Each structure stands twice: as C-alpha cells, then as structure tokens.
Amino acid sequence: MNRTAVVTGSASGIGRAVTDALLARGDRVIGVDLRNADVLADLSTTSGRAEAVAGVLGAANGPVDVVVACAGISGTSPAVVSVNFFGVVELLEGLRSALAASSAPRAAVVASSVAVHASDAELDQACADRDEASARARAEALTEQGHGHAIYPGSKAALAKWVRRVAVTPEWAGAGIPLNAVAPGVVLTPMSAGLFDDPRMVAAMDQAVPMPLNGHQEPEVIADVLAFLVSRENSHVTGQVVFADGGAEVVHRGSAQF
C-alpha cells in the first residue's frame, strides 16, 4: 500500500535524497521547503510553521504516515536555532494527530554528529523550556562573544534530547509512532559545498568530525538510514539517535558511551 510521507527540506541535500528514496518505493511525498516544493513555508518563524502544517494537512487530505524533518541551516545567526530546533519540533507536533491516524505512523529527524560536542547550557535550557525568544537572544549573545560556532551543535543537541525525551511518552510511543533521529557526519550537500573550497575548513571539519569509515558521505547514505526508520518494518526502534557518521561519535566519546 502506498503511504503518504512528508519531507521538509525536500528541495536539496538530504531532504531531496529522502524524497527520491521514498518515491522509489512507491510512497506519495509532500515536500516542504522555501521553494521548489509542494508546500512553501519558512520554518524559521511561528507563522511559517503554522502555514507548513496547514499546507501539509490540506495536501494530505487524510492521515499522514511518515514525517521526515530534514530542513536545517548552519551558521551563527539566531535563525539557526529557530529552524533546526523550533522549526522541527513545532512541525512534528502540528502533524502528530495526522500521524496518529495512520495504521503505521513513523517519524524521524536529522540531528548531527557534532551534537556530542559541549553545548551552551543556557541555549540548551531555553530550547528545553520551548522559549524561542530566550534561545534566539542567547544565540545572539554567543555570536557577540565570539562563540557563534556553538549555536549549530547546540541546536542539534537540543533536538536529539527532545527526541529522547518525548519518544516514549503517551503522545508518541503510546500512539504507536516510532520517533528517531539520525546524526550524520560531514555530508556533501549544497549547505556544506562552500567549505570544501578552503583546505583550512576541510582540516577543521575533519578534526571536529573525524570519519575513519569511508570519509565524507553523500546525502543518499543518510537517506537510506532514514528510509529504514520510517519504514513499516521498523516497529520497535524509537527514541534513538543513530550516528551514521563514519565513526566520528565513537572517536570522540569512546567505548564508554553506548
């Protein structure tokens, strides 16, 4: 039976690869992005998220079987935490009832291997409290203090913690919805393309995200993992952060973490 899937960030990168993978197995995909998508929406704003949810529900015209939240941005602006954390969480919560109406609902998000790096406690708490204004203010302060590099990993760490926190609640597990995250290493996408033009940036990336198994990855590698997590076959994997990062997380944290 064909399933109705929603993919954010569907116009490029991992989102495009996931869209192609789901289409190839016969799913109907509703893409959400700023452009070149079925539903056009800006997930950096509360109103944009509401528009995205309304657009998806209208396009689905019934239950939603799959949601894969791939939309994300990098950089040192407050928009990073708005898109990467609040944009993902609010969209998933807005579609949860439509997922619960499916006979085999599944949801997954894209975190990051760099989420294991120490994140800013204030930013983390603001995300946990769902206080976007405070999270953005803290992001601005970090940039002003020369620590803007902490915003991206902080946003992804907060997202991974949210998945771990809510996946086993009545609203998700109790409704039969497996919810998981994939944490990639360095992915060859349009978002990272410019970094490869500078050998110093490549060296910095390889230090931050060492990938002993097969090095930098194509978006299709992550799409394959996400496709399993949102497949019918995944009935019991939930609340997991799957590090599809060539071993980077193990290099950083060692065998004590499992």
Secondary structure as GFF3:
##gff-version 3
##sequence-region A 1 258
A	DSSP	beta_strand	4	8	.	.	.	ID=ss1
A	DSSP	alpha_helix	13	24	.	.	.	ID=ss2
A	DSSP	beta_strand	28	33	.	.	.	ID=ss3
A	DSSP	beta_strand	39	40	.	.	.	ID=ss4
A	DSSP	alpha_helix	46	60	.	.	.	ID=ss5
A	DSSP	beta_strand	66	69	.	.	.	ID=ss6
A	DSSP	alpha_helix	79	81	.	.	.	ID=ss7
A	DSSP	pi_helix	82	87	.	.	.	ID=ss8
A	DSSP	alpha_helix	88	100	.	.	.	ID=ss9
A	DSSP	beta_strand	106	110	.	.	.	ID=ss10
A	DSSP	three_ten_helix	113	116	.	.	.	ID=ss11
A	DSSP	alpha_helix	121	128	.	.	.	ID=ss12
A	DSSP	alpha_helix	132	144	.	.	.	ID=ss13
A	DSSP	three_ten_helix	148	150	.	.	.	ID=ss14
A	DSSP	alpha_helix	151	166	.	.	.	ID=ss15
A	DSSP	three_ten_helix	173	175	.	.	.	ID=ss16
A	DSSP	beta_strand	179	184	.	.	.	ID=ss17
A	DSSP	alpha_helix	190	193	.	.	.	ID=ss18
A	DSSP	three_ten_helix	194	197	.	.	.	ID=ss19
A	DSSP	alpha_helix	199	208	.	.	.	ID=ss20
A	DSSP	alpha_helix	219	229	.	.	.	ID=ss21
A	DSSP	beta_strand	241	244	.	.	.	ID=ss22
A	DSSP	alpha_helix	248	253	.	.	.	ID=ss23
A	DSSP	three_ten_helix	254	256	.	.	.	ID=ss24
###
